[in-house]
């Protein structure tokens, strides 16, 4: 975990944490041949609380998405199922499963890189994080280092289909 505190909320800190999440996405692909998605949970004070990367294929666990893994680690570290005041950085827009876990955990803010036009639940297909029917809403910011994250995802799937990278 990082000893240097980078409180979330400004563009420089958001870019810093997204670069760290991209390193975890790279690890998912390189070490586990998983879809390259990484996530980092950061406390309001800038403390790195949880790391996650996609691990659902290797672990035979359909819930082991990067966001869930980072929130699990953060919850254990905080000794609380509520992640109040935390920011979750993720390299791909959360799906519906992850979005609802984020809402139930009371995460304050989600910052994502690439939008997901097929299953995104932070505004692309669904907008579960801001749905007024929930008793908790999450601040959402998308597009931080989106091009880099999108290229990594595109090249992963191109390689699976035997095509050269872009």
TORROTI-150207 format. One line per field, with one value per atom (N, C-alpha, C): residue number from 1; residue in three letters; chain; atom name; x, y, z. Coordinates in steps of 0.05 Angstrom, whole numbers, plus 5000, padded with zeros to 4 digits. Layout:
N
i = NUM	...;
aa = ALA	...;
ch = A	...;
at = CA	...;
xx = X	...;
yy = Y	...;
zz = Z	...;
//
This chain:
166
i = 1	1	1	2	2	2	3	3	3	4	4	4	5	5	5	6	6	6	7	7	7	8	8	8	9	9	9	10	10	10	11	11	11	12	12	12	13	13	13	14	14	14	15	15	15	16	16	16	17	17	17	18	18	18	19	19	19	20	20	20	21	21	21	22	22	22	23	23	23	24	24	24	25	25	25	26	26	26	27	27	27	28	28	28	29	29	29	30	30	30	31	31	31	32	32	32	33	33	33	34	34	34	35	35	35	36	36	36	37	37	37	38	38	38	39	39	39	40	40	40	41	41	41	42	42	42	43	43	43	44	44	44	45	45	45	46	46	46	47	47	47	48	48	48	49	49	49	50	50	50	51	51	51	52	52	52	53	53	53	54	54	54	55	55	55	56	56	56	57	57	57	58	58	58	59	59	59	60	60	60	61	61	61	62	62	62	63	63	63	64	64	64	65	65	65	66	66	66	67	67	67	68	68	68	69	69	69	70	70	70	71	71	71	72	72	72	73	73	73	74	74	74	75	75	75	76	76	76	77	77	77	78	78	78	79	79	79	80	80	80	81	81	81	82	82	82	83	83	83	84	84	84	85	85	85	86	86	86	87	87	87	88	88	88	89	89	89	90	90	90	91	91	91	92	92	92	93	93	93	94	94	94	95	95	95	96	96	96	97	97	97	98	98	98	99	99	99	100	100	100	101	101	101	102	102	102	103	103	103	104	104	104	105	105	105	106	106	106	107	107	107	108	108	108	109	109	109	110	110	110	111	111	111	112	112	112	113	113	113	114	114	114	115	115	115	116	116	116	117	117	117	118	118	118	119	119	119	120	120	120	121	121	121	122	122	122	123	123	123	124	124	124	125	125	125	126	126	126	127	127	127	128	128	128	129	129	129	130	130	130	131	131	131	132	132	132	133	133	133	134	134	134	135	135	135	136	136	136	137	137	137	138	138	138	139	139	139	140	140	140	141	141	141	142	142	142	143	143	143	144	144	144	145	145	145	146	146	146	147	147	147	148	148	148	149	149	149	150	150	150	151	151	151	152	152	152	153	153	153	154	154	154	155	155	155	156	156	156	157	157	157	158	158	158	159	159	159	160	160	160	161	161	161	162	162	162	163	163	163	164	164	164	165	165	165	166	166	166;
aa = UNK	UNK	UNK	UNK	UNK	UNK	UNK	UNK	UNK	UNK	UNK	UNK	UNK	UNK	UNK	UNK	UNK	UNK	UNK	UNK	UNK	UNK	UNK	UNK	UNK	UNK	UNK	UNK	UNK	UNK	UNK	UNK	UNK	UNK	UNK	UNK	UNK	UNK	UNK	UNK	UNK	UNK	UNK	UNK	UNK	UNK	UNK	UNK	UNK	UNK	UNK	UNK	UNK	UNK	UNK	UNK	UNK	UNK	UNK	UNK	UNK	UNK	UNK	UNK	UNK	UNK	UNK	UNK	UNK	UNK	UNK	UNK	UNK	UNK	UNK	UNK	UNK	UNK	UNK	UNK	UNK	UNK	UNK	UNK	UNK	UNK	UNK	UNK	UNK	UNK	UNK	UNK	UNK	UNK	UNK	UNK	UNK	UNK	UNK	UNK	UNK	UNK	UNK	UNK	UNK	UNK	UNK	UNK	UNK	UNK	UNK	UNK	UNK	UNK	UNK	UNK	UNK	UNK	UNK	UNK	UNK	UNK	UNK	UNK	UNK	UNK	UNK	UNK	UNK	UNK	UNK	UNK	UNK	UNK	UNK	UNK	UNK	UNK	UNK	UNK	UNK	UNK	UNK	UNK	UNK	UNK	UNK	UNK	UNK	UNK	UNK	UNK	UNK	UNK	UNK	UNK	UNK	UNK	UNK	UNK	UNK	UNK	UNK	UNK	UNK	UNK	UNK	UNK	UNK	UNK	UNK	UNK	UNK	UNK	UNK	UNK	UNK	UNK	UNK	UNK	UNK	UNK	UNK	UNK	UNK	UNK	UNK	UNK	UNK	UNK	UNK	UNK	UNK	UNK	UNK	UNK	UNK	UNK	UNK	UNK	UNK	UNK	UNK	UNK	UNK	UNK	UNK	UNK	UNK	UNK	UNK	UNK	UNK	UNK	UNK	UNK	UNK	UNK	UNK	UNK	UNK	UNK	UNK	UNK	UNK	UNK	UNK	UNK	UNK	UNK	UNK	UNK	UNK	UNK	UNK	UNK	UNK	UNK	UNK	UNK	UNK	UNK	UNK	UNK	UNK	UNK	UNK	UNK	UNK	UNK	UNK	UNK	UNK	UNK	UNK	UNK	UNK	UNK	UNK	UNK	UNK	UNK	UNK	UNK	UNK	UNK	UNK	UNK	UNK	UNK	UNK	UNK	UNK	UNK	UNK	UNK	UNK	UNK	UNK	UNK	UNK	UNK	UNK	UNK	UNK	UNK	UNK	UNK	UNK	UNK	UNK	UNK	UNK	UNK	UNK	UNK	UNK	UNK	UNK	UNK	UNK	UNK	UNK	UNK	UNK	UNK	UNK	UNK	UNK	UNK	UNK	UNK	UNK	UNK	UNK	UNK	UNK	UNK	UNK	UNK	UNK	UNK	UNK	UNK	UNK	UNK	UNK	UNK	UNK	UNK	UNK	UNK	UNK	UNK	UNK	UNK	UNK	UNK	UNK	UNK	UNK	UNK	UNK	UNK	UNK	UNK	UNK	UNK	UNK	UNK	UNK	UNK	UNK	UNK	UNK	UNK	UNK	UNK	UNK	UNK	UNK	UNK	UNK	UNK	UNK	UNK	UNK	UNK	UNK	UNK	UNK	UNK	UNK	UNK	UNK	UNK	UNK	UNK	UNK	UNK	UNK	UNK	UNK	UNK	UNK	UNK	UNK	UNK	UNK	UNK	UNK	UNK	UNK	UNK	UNK	UNK	UNK	UNK	UNK	UNK	UNK	UNK	UNK	UNK	UNK	UNK	UNK	UNK	UNK	UNK	UNK	UNK	UNK	UNK	UNK	UNK	UNK	UNK	UNK	UNK	UNK	UNK	UNK	UNK	UNK	UNK	UNK	UNK	UNK	UNK	UNK	UNK	UNK	UNK	UNK	UNK	UNK	UNK	UNK	UNK	UNK	UNK	UNK	UNK	UNK	UNK	UNK	UNK	UNK	UNK	UNK	UNK	UNK	UNK	UNK	UNK	UNK	UNK	UNK	UNK	UNK	UNK	UNK	UNK	UNK	UNK	UNK	UNK	UNK	UNK	UNK	UNK	UNK	UNK	UNK	UNK	UNK	UNK	UNK	UNK	UNK	UNK	UNK	UNK	UNK	UNK	UNK	UNK	UNK	UNK	UNK	UNK	UNK	UNK	UNK	UNK	UNK	UNK;
ch = A	A	A	A	A	A	A	A	A	A	A	A	A	A	A	A	A	A	A	A	A	A	A	A	A	A	A	A	A	A	A	A	A	A	A	A	A	A	A	A	A	A	A	A	A	A	A	A	A	A	A	A	A	A	A	A	A	A	A	A	A	A	A	A	A	A	A	A	A	A	A	A	A	A	A	A	A	A	A	A	A	A	A	A	A	A	A	A	A	A	A	A	A	A	A	A	A	A	A	A	A	A	A	A	A	A	A	A	A	A	A	A	A	A	A	A	A	A	A	A	A	A	A	A	A	A	A	A	A	A	A	A	A	A	A	A	A	A	A	A	A	A	A	A	A	A	A	A	A	A	A	A	A	A	A	A	A	A	A	A	A	A	A	A	A	A	A	A	A	A	A	A	A	A	A	A	A	A	A	A	A	A	A	A	A	A	A	A	A	A	A	A	A	A	A	A	A	A	A	A	A	A	A	A	A	A	A	A	A	A	A	A	A	A	A	A	A	A	A	A	A	A	A	A	A	A	A	A	A	A	A	A	A	A	A	A	A	A	A	A	A	A	A	A	A	A	A	A	A	A	A	A	A	A	A	A	A	A	A	A	A	A	A	A	A	A	A	A	A	A	A	A	A	A	A	A	A	A	A	A	A	A	A	A	A	A	A	A	A	A	A	A	A	A	A	A	A	A	A	A	A	A	A	A	A	A	A	A	A	A	A	A	A	A	A	A	A	A	A	A	A	A	A	A	A	A	A	A	A	A	A	A	A	A	A	A	A	A	A	A	A	A	A	A	A	A	A	A	A	A	A	A	A	A	A	A	A	A	A	A	A	A	A	A	A	A	A	A	A	A	A	A	A	A	A	A	A	A	A	A	A	A	A	A	A	A	A	A	A	A	A	A	A	A	A	A	A	A	A	A	A	A	A	A	A	A	A	A	A	A	A	A	A	A	A	A	A	A	A	A	A	A	A	A	A	A	A	A	A	A	A	A	A	A	A	A	A	A	A	A	A	A	A	A	A	A	A	A	A	A	A	A	A	A	A	A	A	A	A	A	A	A	A	A	A	A	A	A	A	A	A	A	A	A	A	A	A	A	A	A	A	A	A	A	A	A	A	A	A	A	A	A	A	A	A	A	A	A;
at = N	CA	C	N	CA	C	N	CA	C	N	CA	C	N	CA	C	N	CA	C	N	CA	C	N	CA	C	N	CA	C	N	CA	C	N	CA	C	N	CA	C	N	CA	C	N	CA	C	N	CA	C	N	CA	C	N	CA	C	N	CA	C	N	CA	C	N	CA	C	N	CA	C	N	CA	C	N	CA	C	N	CA	C	N	CA	C	N	CA	C	N	CA	C	N	CA	C	N	CA	C	N	CA	C	N	CA	C	N	CA	C	N	CA	C	N	CA	C	N	CA	C	N	CA	C	N	CA	C	N	CA	C	N	CA	C	N	CA	C	N	CA	C	N	CA	C	N	CA	C	N	CA	C	N	CA	C	N	CA	C	N	CA	C	N	CA	C	N	CA	C	N	CA	C	N	CA	C	N	CA	C	N	CA	C	N	CA	C	N	CA	C	N	CA	C	N	CA	C	N	CA	C	N	CA	C	N	CA	C	N	CA	C	N	CA	C	N	CA	C	N	CA	C	N	CA	C	N	CA	C	N	CA	C	N	CA	C	N	CA	C	N	CA	C	N	CA	C	N	CA	C	N	CA	C	N	CA	C	N	CA	C	N	CA	C	N	CA	C	N	CA	C	N	CA	C	N	CA	C	N	CA	C	N	CA	C	N	CA	C	N	CA	C	N	CA	C	N	CA	C	N	CA	C	N	CA	C	N	CA	C	N	CA	C	N	CA	C	N	CA	C	N	CA	C	N	CA	C	N	CA	C	N	CA	C	N	CA	C	N	CA	C	N	CA	C	N	CA	C	N	CA	C	N	CA	C	N	CA	C	N	CA	C	N	CA	C	N	CA	C	N	CA	C	N	CA	C	N	CA	C	N	CA	C	N	CA	C	N	CA	C	N	CA	C	N	CA	C	N	CA	C	N	CA	C	N	CA	C	N	CA	C	N	CA	C	N	CA	C	N	CA	C	N	CA	C	N	CA	C	N	CA	C	N	CA	C	N	CA	C	N	CA	C	N	CA	C	N	CA	C	N	CA	C	N	CA	C	N	CA	C	N	CA	C	N	CA	C	N	CA	C	N	CA	C	N	CA	C	N	CA	C	N	CA	C	N	CA	C	N	CA	C	N	CA	C	N	CA	C	N	CA	C	N	CA	C	N	CA	C	N	CA	C	N	CA	C	N	CA	C	N	CA	C	N	CA	C	N	CA	C	N	CA	C	N	CA	C	N	CA	C	N	CA	C	N	CA	C	N	CA	C	N	CA	C	N	CA	C	N	CA	C	N	CA	C	N	CA	C	N	CA	C	N	CA	C	N	CA	C;
xx = 5017	5000	5018	5007	5022	5024	5048	5052	5047	5049	5044	5014	5004	4975	4969	4949	4939	4909	4900	4871	4857	4836	4821	4806	4799	4781	4791	4818	4827	4838	4841	4849	4876	4895	4921	4919	4905	4901	4886	4865	4849	4866	4883	4901	4921	4932	4951	4938	4914	4901	4893	4885	4877	4901	4924	4949	4955	4951	4955	4935	4910	4890	4897	4909	4917	4940	4957	4978	4964	4943	4929	4914	4904	4891	4912	4936	4957	4964	4964	4969	4948	4922	4901	4905	4913	4918	4944	4965	4991	4993	4984	4987	4964	4940	4917	4901	4910	4895	4866	4862	4835	4831	4806	4800	4813	4829	4846	4830	4819	4805	4818	4825	4836	4821	4821	4807	4822	4820	4833	4812	4810	4793	4811	4804	4820	4802	4812	4798	4798	4781	4779	4806	4822	4848	4870	4864	4883	4897	4889	4901	4890	4908	4901	4891	4865	4852	4849	4846	4841	4849	4860	4867	4850	4844	4829	4834	4832	4833	4814	4806	4788	4801	4786	4797	4774	4753	4730	4735	4750	4754	4772	4795	4815	4804	4787	4777	4750	4739	4713	4692	4694	4676	4664	4639	4627	4626	4630	4629	4657	4678	4705	4714	4698	4706	4725	4739	4760	4748	4724	4712	4706	4694	4687	4711	4733	4757	4769	4769	4780	4763	4737	4719	4721	4724	4728	4753	4774	4799	4796	4784	4780	4762	4741	4723	4738	4755	4770	4790	4802	4821	4808	4784	4769	4753	4751	4735	4706	4696	4669	4659	4633	4622	4614	4614	4608	4634	4636	4660	4655	4643	4634	4659	4655	4676	4697	4696	4716	4711	4732	4730	4741	4726	4734	4742	4767	4778	4777	4766	4765	4769	4783	4791	4769	4746	4723	4698	4679	4654	4642	4633	4622	4597	4594	4571	4549	4525	4503	4509	4522	4529	4547	4568	4587	4575	4558	4545	4528	4513	4496	4513	4535	4552	4564	4570	4581	4560	4535	4513	4510	4508	4504	4527	4552	4575	4577	4560	4560	4586	4598	4621	4612	4629	4621	4624	4644	4651	4663	4656	4668	4681	4706	4719	4727	4717	4724	4738	4752	4766	4748	4747	4733	4703	4686	4657	4652	4631	4624	4596	4596	4571	4553	4562	4546	4533	4548	4538	4543	4552	4558	4534	4538	4516	4521	4538	4544	4536	4517	4508	4507	4523	4524	4499	4492	4469	4448	4457	4440	4453	4438	4450	4443	4452	4445	4457	4480	4494	4480	4465	4451	4421	4411	4382	4370	4351	4339	4323	4318	4303	4320	4347	4365	4367	4373	4377	4405	4422	4449	4456	4467	4476	4506	4517	4546	4553	4573	4584	4600	4596	4609	4624	4648	4664	4677	4672	4683	4703	4718	4736	4765	4772	4799	4817	4836	4854	4838	4816	4798	4811	4826	4839	4858	4874	4894	4879	4860	4845	4830	4816	4801	4819	4843	4862	4871	4876	4884	4862	4838	4815	4811	4812	4809	4831	4856	4878	4876	4866	4862	4843	4820	4801	4810	4826	4837	4856	4873	4892	4876	4854	4838	4827	4823	4812	4835	4860	4883	4889	4880	4885	4908	4923	4944	4934	4950	4942	4939	4924	4921	4944;
yy = 4976	5000	5025	5046	5071	5085	5094	5109	5139	5147	5175	5179	5199	5204	5223	5215	5231	5234	5254	5257	5260	5244	5246	5272	5279	5301	5322	5323	5341	5325	5339	5325	5311	5322	5310	5284	5285	5261	5240	5248	5228	5215	5230	5218	5200	5208	5191	5163	5164	5139	5122	5135	5120	5106	5120	5106	5082	5084	5061	5039	5046	5026	5012	5028	5016	4996	5000	4980	4954	4956	4932	4918	4934	4923	4907	4918	4904	4877	4878	4853	4832	4840	4821	4807	4822	4810	4793	4804	4791	4765	4768	4746	4725	4734	4716	4713	4726	4726	4734	4753	4764	4789	4796	4822	4844	4861	4881	4904	4899	4920	4920	4945	4948	4969	4966	4985	4990	5014	5022	5037	5030	5044	5062	5088	5108	5122	5125	5139	5169	5183	5213	5227	5214	5226	5219	5204	5196	5170	5155	5130	5108	5093	5070	5048	5041	5022	4994	4993	4967	4967	4945	4941	4919	4920	4899	4898	4874	4870	4847	4846	4824	4798	4781	4755	4734	4740	4722	4696	4697	4673	4654	4664	4647	4636	4651	4643	4628	4627	4614	4628	4654	4670	4692	4691	4711	4739	4741	4767	4780	4766	4776	4796	4817	4839	4857	4873	4891	4908	4920	4937	4922	4898	4882	4875	4866	4858	4882	4906	4929	4936	4935	4941	4920	4895	4874	4880	4886	4891	4916	4937	4962	4957	4942	4936	4921	4902	4887	4906	4924	4942	4962	4971	4990	4976	4950	4934	4944	4949	4959	4953	4946	4941	4967	4989	5015	5029	5040	5053	5083	5094	5122	5140	5159	5179	5169	5144	5133	5139	5139	5141	5115	5105	5081	5089	5083	5088	5061	5061	5037	5043	5025	5030	5026	5014	5011	5017	5030	5037	5013	5015	4992	4980	4954	4940	4943	4932	4934	4921	4897	4884	4901	4912	4928	4954	4966	4991	4988	4967	4963	4957	4943	4939	4965	4983	5009	5025	5024	5039	5028	5001	4989	4994	4997	5002	5032	5048	5077	5091	5081	5095	5123	5143	5170	5177	5166	5175	5153	5152	5133	5149	5143	5155	5132	5133	5111	5122	5105	5112	5109	5085	5080	5074	5086	5080	5052	5039	5013	5014	5017	5021	4997	4974	4949	4944	4948	4940	4962	4985	5006	5014	5016	5023	5049	5066	5092	5114	5107	5127	5118	5099	5091	5075	5055	5038	5042	5040	5045	5068	5079	5100	5093	5069	5059	5076	5087	5102	5128	5139	5164	5161	5137	5132	5144	5162	5176	5158	5133	5115	5103	5105	5095	5116	5106	5125	5135	5127	5137	5140	5163	5168	5172	5165	5166	5187	5203	5223	5207	5212	5197	5216	5208	5223	5202	5205	5187	5200	5183	5193	5199	5193	5198	5176	5184	5166	5145	5153	5135	5123	5139	5129	5106	5110	5089	5063	5066	5043	5030	5045	5034	5019	5030	5017	4990	4989	4964	4943	4951	4932	4923	4942	4935	4915	4921	4903	4876	4874	4848	4831	4843	4827	4822	4841	4836	4812	4811	4788	4762	4762	4738	4728	4747	4740	4737	4737	4733	4757	4781	4805	4821	4837	4853	4876	4886	4908	4934	4952	4979	4997;
zz = 5000	5000	5000	4989	4986	5013	5020	5044	5039	5013	5006	5003	5017	5015	4992	4977	4954	4957	4973	4977	4950	4946	4921	4918	4894	4889	4870	4865	4845	4821	4798	4774	4776	4790	4793	4809	4831	4848	4833	4819	4804	4783	4769	4748	4762	4785	4799	4806	4818	4826	4802	4781	4757	4745	4745	4735	4752	4778	4796	4790	4784	4777	4750	4732	4706	4710	4730	4736	4745	4761	4770	4747	4728	4704	4688	4686	4672	4686	4712	4727	4722	4721	4716	4690	4669	4643	4643	4652	4651	4669	4694	4713	4712	4704	4707	4681	4659	4634	4638	4655	4660	4643	4639	4626	4643	4629	4644	4656	4680	4695	4723	4732	4758	4774	4800	4818	4843	4853	4879	4895	4921	4940	4956	4957	4971	4991	5016	5037	5032	5046	5043	5049	5066	5073	5052	5032	5012	5017	5037	5043	5024	5013	4996	5013	5010	5028	5016	4989	4977	4948	4939	4911	4900	4874	4862	4832	4821	4792	4786	4761	4754	4760	4773	4782	4781	4767	4767	4751	4730	4714	4729	4738	4752	4779	4792	4818	4817	4793	4789	4807	4808	4825	4809	4801	4784	4797	4823	4835	4838	4830	4834	4813	4809	4792	4808	4793	4806	4828	4823	4843	4869	4866	4889	4905	4891	4904	4920	4908	4922	4946	4943	4966	4988	4981	5001	5018	5004	5019	5036	5025	5040	5065	5062	5084	5107	5099	5119	5133	5117	5129	5148	5140	5157	5179	5177	5195	5195	5170	5167	5139	5137	5111	5097	5111	5100	5093	5070	5060	5056	5077	5076	5072	5053	5048	5028	5020	5002	4973	4957	4928	4916	4897	4882	4854	4847	4821	4806	4782	4766	4737	4723	4696	4675	4683	4666	4682	4669	4682	4695	4720	4735	4721	4724	4715	4736	4731	4750	4777	4776	4801	4818	4806	4821	4830	4812	4819	4844	4846	4870	4895	4892	4914	4924	4905	4912	4927	4918	4932	4960	4963	4989	5008	4997	5014	5022	5010	5015	5006	4984	4973	4964	4970	4964	4934	4922	4895	4879	4853	4834	4812	4806	4783	4765	4740	4722	4697	4683	4659	4634	4623	4599	4604	4588	4590	4578	4587	4577	4564	4537	4523	4522	4532	4532	4559	4580	4607	4628	4621	4640	4656	4683	4701	4716	4704	4716	4695	4678	4659	4630	4623	4594	4586	4601	4595	4617	4642	4665	4681	4699	4717	4746	4754	4781	4803	4799	4820	4828	4809	4815	4816	4816	4817	4842	4839	4862	4881	4872	4889	4911	4909	4929	4952	4976	4998	4999	4980	4978	4948	4941	4914	4914	4892	4889	4869	4875	4856	4835	4810	4789	4770	4764	4744	4726	4700	4680	4662	4648	4628	4636	4661	4670	4659	4641	4627	4611	4600	4585	4560	4546	4521	4527	4547	4554	4563	4580	4590	4567	4551	4528	4509	4503	4485	4497	4523	4536	4533	4538	4536	4507	4488	4460	4451	4459	4451	4464	4488	4501	4484	4477	4461	4433	4421	4395	4396	4417	4420	4423	4437	4440	4413	4395	4368	4347	4357	4339	4321	4329	4314	4327	4310	4321	4338	4357	4374	4358	4368	4356	4364;
//
